[in-house]
Amino acid sequence: MGKVAKAGFGFLVAALLAGEFVGVAQAQSKEQGQQLSDKSVQLLVDYAWAMTPAKFTAPDGKVTEVDKTKRDQVMVPLDVAREVIRVGYQSARAQVCRLEEEQRANYQTMFRREQAKKWSDQQLLFINQLHMFTVMFSLGKVKITESEEKDKQVEVKEHPSRDPKPCDKTERDNLQKSIMAYVASDAPKATEAKK
């Protein structure tokens, strides 16, 4: 496959995923429970993996190294990835709707739940990257390209043709309720973890 064809394929995939995100968001607002397909989840996982650094230093100075040749040791199950992506999409919509506190609580609740599952440091780094990639992708801040030299390249830059749709009052109110219900469902676990 030529470079132009691969780049075109990357944009096609991005467009299809964006369309599927919109469908899932509409379904979530109607509480129909529709989920992203396994193929879409796997594609987002692949792109998040491309963005995962081989070495990451946390603000507290803790260094996490990821052997990029041992992907299977870092991956999480598809159902976990799907949940991280769902939360990431809600975080992105919260950002568009200017719900900063809810956006932060949404991410923190998801991450706290995943930490409780005792994932390795490398897996937790990947979970964080998957959430971050989902937010950035949803907001049109990443450009996905493919070339013959490298499988996938993810560039962090504005992609104006993918601006997120504006947030109206109804969506803002529904999103706020949804996130707060998600956060509240974790409250007993968070309290127990602090003991």
FIPAGU-630598 format. One line per field, with one value per residue (C-alpha): residue number from 0; x, y, z. Coordinates in steps of 0.5 Angstrom, whole numbers, plus 2048, in hexadecimal, padded with zeros to 3 digits. Layout:
<rs>
seq: (NUM, ...)
east: (X, ...)
north: (Y, ...)
up: (Z, ...)
</rs>
This chain:
<rs>
seq: (0, 1, 2, 3, 4, 5, 6, 7, 8, 9, 10, 11, 12, 13, 14, 15, 16, 17, 18, 19, 20, 21, 22, 23, 24, 25, 26, 27, 28, 29, 30, 31, 32, 33, 34, 35, 36, 37, 38, 39, 40, 41, 42, 43, 44, 45, 46, 47, 48, 49, 50, 51, 52, 53, 54, 55, 56, 57, 58, 59, 60, 61, 62, 63, 64, 65, 66, 67, 68, 69, 70, 71, 72, 73, 74, 75, 76, 77, 78, 79, 80, 81, 82, 83, 84, 85, 86, 87, 88, 89, 90, 91, 92, 93, 94, 95, 96, 97, 98, 99, 100, 101, 102, 103, 104, 105, 106, 107, 108, 109, 110, 111, 112, 113, 114, 115, 116, 117, 118, 119, 120, 121, 122, 123, 124, 125, 126, 127, 128, 129, 130, 131, 132, 133, 134, 135, 136, 137, 138, 139, 140, 141, 142, 143, 144, 145, 146, 147, 148, 149, 150, 151, 152, 153, 154, 155, 156, 157, 158, 159, 160, 161, 162, 163, 164, 165, 166, 167, 168, 169, 170, 171, 172, 173, 174, 175, 176, 177, 178, 179, 180, 181, 182, 183, 184, 185, 186, 187, 188, 189, 190, 191, 192, 193, 194)
east: (800, 803, 804, 7FE, 7FA, 7FC, 7FB, 7F4, 7F3, 7F5, 7F0, 7EA, 7EB, 7EB, 7E5, 7E2, 7E4, 7E1, 7DB, 7DA, 7DC, 7D6, 7D1, 7D4, 7D3, 7CC, 7CA, 7CD, 7C9, 7C3, 7C6, 7C5, 7CC, 7CF, 7D6, 7DC, 7DE, 7E3, 7E7, 7E6, 7E9, 7EF, 7F0, 7F0, 7F4, 7F9, 7FA, 7FA, 800, 804, 803, 806, 80D, 812, 814, 810, 812, 80C, 80B, 80D, 814, 812, 814, 810, 814, 810, 813, 810, 812, 80D, 807, 803, 806, 803, 7FC, 7F6, 7EF, 7EB, 7E5, 7EA, 7EC, 7E5, 7E3, 7E9, 7E7, 7E0, 7E3, 7E8, 7E2, 7DE, 7E4, 7E5, 7DD, 7DE, 7E4, 7DF, 7DA, 7DE, 7DD, 7E4, 7E3, 7DF, 7E4, 7E9, 7E5, 7E3, 7EA, 7EC, 7E7, 7E9, 7F0, 7EF, 7EA, 7F0, 7F5, 7F1, 7F2, 7F9, 7FB, 803, 806, 807, 7FF, 7FD, 801, 7FE, 7F7, 7F9, 7FB, 7F5, 7F1, 7F5, 7F5, 7ED, 7EC, 7F1, 7EE, 7E7, 7E9, 7ED, 7F4, 7F7, 7F9, 7FA, 7FE, 801, 807, 80B, 811, 80D, 806, 802, 804, 800, 802, 7FF, 7FD, 7F6, 7F2, 7ED, 7E8, 7E7, 7E5, 7E0, 7D9, 7D7, 7D3, 7CC, 7C9, 7C5, 7CB, 7CF, 7CA, 7CA, 7D1, 7D2, 7CD, 7D0, 7D7, 7D5, 7D1, 7D7, 7DB, 7D6, 7D6, 7DD, 7DD, 7DC, 7E2, 7E6, 7E4, 7E7, 7ED, 7EF, 7EE)
north: (800, 807, 80C, 811, 80B, 809, 810, 810, 80A, 80D, 813, 80E, 80B, 811, 813, 80D, 80D, 814, 812, 80C, 810, 815, 80F, 80C, 813, 814, 80D, 80E, 815, 810, 80B, 805, 802, 802, 801, 802, 7FC, 7F7, 7F9, 801, 800, 7FC, 802, 807, 802, 802, 809, 80A, 805, 809, 80F, 80B, 80D, 808, 80C, 811, 815, 817, 81D, 81A, 817, 810, 80D, 808, 805, 801, 7FC, 7FD, 7F7, 7F3, 7F6, 7F0, 7F1, 7F8, 7F7, 7F7, 7F3, 7F6, 7F7, 7FB, 7FF, 800, 803, 808, 80A, 80B, 80F, 813, 815, 818, 81B, 81F, 821, 823, 828, 82A, 82C, 82F, 82A, 82B, 828, 822, 821, 820, 81C, 817, 816, 815, 810, 80C, 80C, 80A, 804, 802, 803, 7FE, 7F9, 7F8, 7F9, 7FA, 801, 800, 7FE, 804, 809, 806, 807, 80E, 80E, 80B, 810, 816, 814, 813, 81A, 81D, 819, 81B, 822, 822, 823, 81D, 81B, 814, 812, 80B, 80A, 804, 806, 806, 803, 809, 810, 814, 81B, 820, 826, 82A, 826, 82C, 827, 823, 828, 826, 828, 82D, 82B, 82E, 82E, 828, 824, 828, 826, 81F, 81E, 821, 81C, 816, 818, 819, 813, 80F, 813, 811, 80A, 80A, 80E, 808, 804, 80B, 80C, 805, 806, 80C, 807)
up: (800, 7FE, 803, 800, 801, 808, 80A, 807, 80A, 811, 810, 80E, 814, 818, 815, 816, 81D, 81E, 81B, 820, 826, 824, 824, 82A, 82E, 82B, 82E, 834, 835, 834, 838, 833, 835, 82E, 82E, 829, 825, 827, 820, 822, 829, 826, 821, 827, 82B, 826, 825, 82C, 82C, 827, 82C, 832, 833, 835, 83B, 83F, 845, 84A, 84E, 854, 851, 850, 849, 845, 83F, 83A, 836, 82F, 82C, 832, 830, 833, 83A, 83A, 837, 83B, 839, 833, 838, 83D, 837, 835, 83B, 83B, 834, 837, 83D, 838, 833, 839, 83C, 835, 835, 83C, 839, 833, 838, 83D, 843, 845, 84C, 849, 844, 849, 84E, 848, 846, 84E, 84F, 849, 84B, 852, 850, 84B, 851, 855, 850, 852, 84B, 84A, 849, 842, 841, 845, 840, 83A, 83D, 83F, 837, 835, 839, 836, 82F, 82F, 832, 82D, 827, 829, 829, 822, 825, 822, 81B, 819, 813, 811, 80D, 80A, 80F, 815, 817, 81A, 81C, 820, 820, 825, 821, 820, 81A, 819, 814, 81B, 81F, 825, 824, 829, 830, 831, 838, 837, 836, 83B, 840, 83E, 83E, 845, 848, 844, 847, 84E, 84E, 84C, 851, 857, 855, 857, 85D, 862, 85F, 85F, 867, 868, 864, 869, 86F)
</rs>
